[in-house]
Amino acid sequence: MDRRSFLRTSAFAVTAAAGGTFLIGCAPSTGNSAAGSADPSLPEAVFVTPFQHIINYADVYVAMQEGYFAAEGLRVTPVGGTGTASSISQVAAGQGLFGKAASVITCPLIADNGTPIITVAQGDHRSQYSVASDPGKPLTHPSEWQGKTIGVISKGGTTELLLDAMSVSAGLDPAKVRKVVTGGDVGSLEFLKRGEVDGFITFIGSEASFKHRKIDLHYLNTDEFAKLPGDSYFVKTADLDSKADAITGFLRASRKGYQFTEDAANLDKVLAAVGAFNKVEVSDRDIAKLKVEAQPVICKPAGGKYLSVDLAAWESGLELMRRSGIVKDKNRPVTDFVTSRFVDAL
């Protein structure tokens, strides 16, 4: 699936969801307080994850377990999505209050397809993705993979768009880079070992697994050449005023969840909160610990607070997406894509 097909599919999913019931299952209760013991009389706020239930969304599971949402008068239900398109579709159709996606996905859908969503808090302040390569032949600049083959997690998805943006930012033609799908797990390394790729894009979770296995790779974070705001919380634009209190309360509790997760003394409780929704994700404690430790590295802005919106990064990122052809529209202001109204109120 190429970029245009991906965006068309996403736009179609939004339209389809708006016209019918869209069901994605939640994880069953495991007896842990994170699994849904909140007061049923509280108003429900559904969070549709972009991908299943993983440590990347620990702030939400922790905020449930520790009662932070309940203190805000909310009963949050996390729903495990099957991809970024499902998260966007659910929220755009009014079947979820919050979703999560990177700017490289939300911006073109908002600008070019009219998808009625807007980012209200920035989750990732550092890219989860890096170009991994052999330390003996490290890839340190986009020019070094011109005419070569790079593995991406999915065709037409976030990682391919980021790879293209890296080339454009260096004044290079992204069409001169061959891309093949190598996936997002540790099996992607086999493509490099067999010589089928010169490098591949990995994300923070698989990096943790490689580190645990003492596999040495060279990593070039995509931010080095294409700093585009990463996974961020978005809502339906129509909810900005009508559900303002719920949005502010959710974000306040989420910020506390991030702060709780950052404290190493809380590791067992963090793993319990995640494990209530995905036991497999925390079954290897050592790898899970590395993933938890990576969260502040990705999510905490330098000199700032969790969920802060870096408007300068959004403005420069939007300009790069336009130069890269990811966003076709040239006129819409950055305020159509992101607002700091709610995090400023925290």
Secondary structure as UniProt FT lines:
FT   HELIX           3..19
FT   HELIX           33..35
FT   TURN            40..41
FT   STRAND          44..48
FT   HELIX           55..57
FT   HELIX           58..65
FT   TURN            66..67
FT   HELIX           68..71
FT   TURN            72..73
FT   STRAND          75..79
FT   HELIX           84..92
FT   TURN            93..94
FT   STRAND          98..101
FT   HELIX           103..113
FT   STRAND          117..122
FT   STRAND          129..133
FT   TURN            135..136
FT   HELIX           142..145
FT   TURN            146..147
FT   STRAND          149..152
FT   TURN            155..156
FT   HELIX           158..169
FT   TURN            170..171
FT   HELIX           174..176
FT   STRAND          178..181
FT   HELIX           186..188
FT   HELIX           189..193
FT   TURN            194..195
FT   STRAND          199..203
FT   HELIX           204..212
FT   TURN            213..214
FT   STRAND          218..221
FT   HELIX           222..224
FT   STRAND          232..236
FT   TURN            237..238
FT   HELIX           239..242
FT   HELIX           244..262
FT   HELIX           264..266
FT   HELIX           267..275
FT   TURN            276..277
FT   HELIX           280..282
FT   HELIX           285..299
FT   TURN            302..303
FT   HELIX           311..324
FT   HELIX           334..336
FT   HELIX           341..344
//
